[in-house]
Amino acid sequence: MQSGQPPIGEGSVSYQAGRHFLQIPGPTNTPLPVLAAIAKPTIDHRGPEFGKLGREVLAGIKTIFKTENPVIIYPASGTGAWEAALCNTLSPGDRILMAETGWFSTLWSRMAKKLGLEAEVIPGDWRHGVDAGAIEARLAEDKGRSIKAVCIVHNETSTGVTSGVATVRRAIDKAGHPALLLVDTISSLGSIDYRHDEWGVDVTVGGSQKGLMLPPGLSFNAISDKALAASKTARLPRSFWDWEEMLAINAKGFFPYTPSTNLLQGLNVAIGMLHEEGLDNVFARHDRAAEATRRCVRHWGFEIQCAEPAEYSSSLTAVRLPEGHSADNLRAEILERFNMSLGNGLGPLADKVFRIGHLGDFHNLMVTGVLTGVEMGLRVCGIPHNSGGVEAAMSYLAGNAAPGAMPVN
């Protein structure tokens, strides 16, 4: 064993030189300034230094959601923030309307049912976004106003499909329905433009480990005045997730229980980095990476899981392999040979698609490096494809491709 090489335990992967390419659609790479902030000594979460940090973070995170209203931060995964959104606004037996766009929308509906809610799901094909027309039609039928909330996923991480939140808001308003609008933005916050206030969202759910460039461990609820009013009469049990206790002490920069102090130190730095680059520039960077990736995939001759170009995600691209070829085998070969992790297919897409994450802390050279690794993997696995996909991406990123031009196979 070479000096400095970590011991290799049973079943572990042999050491490989160089940086591991973590190209799943979250968790994403954590930049060094954020890691350095997290590694600082832990401070007293009841002391004045933390109070200052808490006030800065709670004010700063509102700018990322684009809201003037409070954003509540939990020491939890995004799943915890889902539960918080539901249990703070709803009561046992309430009916909610949900749209099936992929794996994560499905998990959210399962959670709702476990919490004692009546989840009515508009079915989808996992290739398109939310059907706002179907939501409008269903709400118009609901003369008794039994539907208390509409729940959608902004960017479906399992499929690479982005849904129009503002369009759904307009559909609810057009139906003249009082239902709350709850939106999961876990894989779009900090990567794709999102506007909590302007789009009339009542609760936005977020997580730290994707566009915010932190490790997993923080989650968020951005809340409207209407959602806060609903929480006063909601009767689902809640203690840890209770907004009221959080908001009371958050006003001074503190939390009602021990928060993730070091992750909050990292979040403060991450928010500063996003603003230093400029949110519009951040979104444009993600847009470029996504378009370069799609041009590469199309050149290879593969289908993109998202079937509607207007709904393409800028956070990730889900790639469909031809029948008879294993996406999981391709991912395994790429990991073994090239030290790169790609996202797997979930639910009915298992072994049929692989997912390329292009969100968080990255730049053009990292994008081309990722695509090079995939193309080498396709060769190794003998999967039929048109070579030169990386060149198509490079031409686009270098500004040498005509806008909207399709590479020639």
Secondary structure, 3 states (H helix, E strand, C coil): CCCCCCCCCCCCCCCCCCCCEEECCCCCCCCHHHHHHHCCCCCCCCCHHHHHHHHHHHHHHHHHHCCCCCEEEECCCHHHHHHHHHHHHCCCCCEEEEECCCHHHHHHHHHHHHCCCEEEEECCCCCCCCCHHHHHHHHHHCCCCCEEEEEEECEECCCCEECCHHHHHHHHHHCCCCCEEEEECCCCCCCCCCCCCCCCCCEEEEECCCCCCCCCCCEEEEECHHHHHHHCCCCCCCCCCCHHHHHHHHCCCCCCCCCCHHHHHHHHHHHHHHHHHCHHHHHHHHHHHHHHHHHHHHHHCCEECCCCHHHECCCEEEEECCCCCCHHHHHHHHHHHHCEEEEECCHHHCCCEEEEECCCCCCHHHHHHHHHHHHHHHHHHCCCCCCCHHHHHHHHHCCCCCCCCCCCC
